[in-house]
């Protein structure tokens, strides 16, 4: 099982990737997480990525491609779900080559459809506890007392790239660069589109409907 999840930021692909990881035992590879880790540890990659990341822009292709290639060389994932990569045609071309080098073929590429206003509502309402990492949403999952964490009463903070102006910038980037990936994978016969609005289990079921034949081939 080797999957790529495509879709705008905040479309729910991270949540679904996490579920696929837990339920199917496949690796969850998220370039956003690899970059955040690099920034937290202040690695050379983290330092180079930070200004782009904080402005809601894509970090340069060559930096992300190297990060992913290095991850594959170190971890040798055989079954995985990729979330947040590739994001440009040039990244997709580089990833095609990497898969070829590792003699791996993709199972499916799943594109989540969610409109921009829904994305802005979802992401810009998200707040986190800097201490215990709990995630809240101002309308969907508010804390008991406004602005503070239910678990430890620490004031909540917002990820810098989750602010509304940055979210709008990320969506512009998505429409400009990432939307062009669909035809790339369509041409390879791998693309499947799903509606990204709905409950978590509902969306998971849509994904399973696509990949089920690969998980449990009929006798
Ligand atoms: P994410 O957590 O996937 O929403 O990514 C957060 C940020 O990390 C993005 O806004 C970009 O700045 C950067 N990023 C993550 N993945 C990529 C990628 N494949 N190409 C370029 N930038 C990326």
Boltz pocket constraint, residues with backbone or C-beta under 6 A from the ligand:
constraints:
  - pocket:
      binder: B
      contacts: [[A, 9], [A, 10], [A, 31], [A, 32], [A, 33], [A, 35], [A, 49], [A, 52], [A, 53], [A, 54], [A, 56], [A, 57], [A, 58], [A, 59], [A, 60], [A, 61], [A, 64], [A, 83], [A, 84], [A, 85], [A, 86], [A, 87], [A, 91], [A, 161], [A, 170]]
      max_distance: 6.0
